[in-house]
């Protein structure tokens, strides 16, 4: 078009992770799969874990270019040792690790009053949602420190923990889930204080309700969905892509002065809960 300002012809902002390796837990579906796709689109090689959804995991691996650039790893994540093992497998395949996104977790959908919650439910939720994250972080930090021992200018690595609004304001009848996600928020702050000075950025993304397989039963129940929507100012739930985008941003140089942050992605829900 005649007279078009040259600025209008400029390319858009690029969020590139070219040359980097990312590990995404719980990557076969939902937020995890959206994150895998976005990180591959940004140029990273990606390893991701899955527990039971093998067909979906292998389909995603193939869709994203195959194991030379996108590797599906079957790994239970219910202990610190499981987290260690997953990081080791990713590093063995790709030779390094630059970004670790702890996205996996469980949310027992049935209401469990604290007076009758079983030890098994409490311990099971904490083991998956917290204990394994400790192992993942421990092994990831050790790898990042080892591969970049003297690097001072650029980041040595990025860690993003996926929490929840439940970790900030609690969730009645889901004390196990809220406790585990609240712990990830505290872990983010403690790790940032410890690691920011050596170039390892630790941040947290805290989603509200997201349309995934885990939430489908609740959101497909009209009475439950009405309760959910009433406390979200935007009047809807998020898509997985709307959570994956902030995760990617926090692993790019555009977030180079962001550490220890809890990035709320909840349509304003945490403000009215």
Secondary structure, DSSP 8 states (H G I E B T S, - for coil): -TT--GGGGS-------TT-EEEETTTTSHHHHHHHHHHHHTT-EEEEEESS-HHHHHHHHHHTT-TTTEEEEE---SSHHHHHHHHHHHHHHHS--SEEEE-------S---TTT--HHHHHHHHIIIIIHHHHHHHHHHHHHHHHTTT--SS-SEEEEEEEETHHHH--TT-HHHHHHHHHHHHHHHHHHHHHGGGTEEEEEEEE--B-STTTHHHHTSHHHHHHHHHT-TTSS-B-HHHHHHHHHHTTSGGGTT--S-EEEESTTGGGT-
